[in-house]
Amino acid sequence: MRILKNNPTPQPKACLWLVILILAAFHHAQAQSSCPTVHDLPDFLPAWTNAVIGPGNRSHQCTLALLTPDARITGVEPDKTPGKDGHPNRIVETPEQFVAWYQNHPTQTFWERSTHSTIAVYENVARVTRTYEVRSTPTGPVTSTGIEDFQLIFDGKEWRAFSLLWQDATPGKPLPPGYLP
């Protein structure tokens, strides 16, 4: 039979792992606490805008927190391939793919501002539609405008998007008057 002695001296490797776990938990709690929980539906668009604007190398924790894990983000863009006549292409992304674009373009900046929005809600489901304008800097010229349509679900605690469909306005096809400020 082997008798193990109680060694009160902590092992350096064990201490290192303990420190890493504590720091990771602290960082996760700090990231979660800095992201607003959307209890009231009108707070969703400001929270979304604050999460997605800025330089590409920003934290994307809040963007991910506003989306359900199985959310789909779909962009509709005209096909610029010669001979395709600008027919629409869909770009469908998971939340992780959506934020990966920004992570892969850390110097790209994105500043979006709502110009008009509508909210329709029934019980625990909602549709939020907004028009936006995009700039490459907070005070720079408008580089594009477009429309976004969010479908949200209330899980009893918070509103989160499970679908986002967006399209930039295209030359010769401005946003409809009902969506303008």
Beta strands, then each sheet from edge to edge (+ up, - down):
strand 1: 54-55
strand 2: 67-78
strand 3: 88-93
strand 4: 109-122
strand 5: 125-135
strand 6: 142-154
strand 7: 159-168
sheet 1: 1+ 4- 5+ 6- 7+ 2+ 3-
end
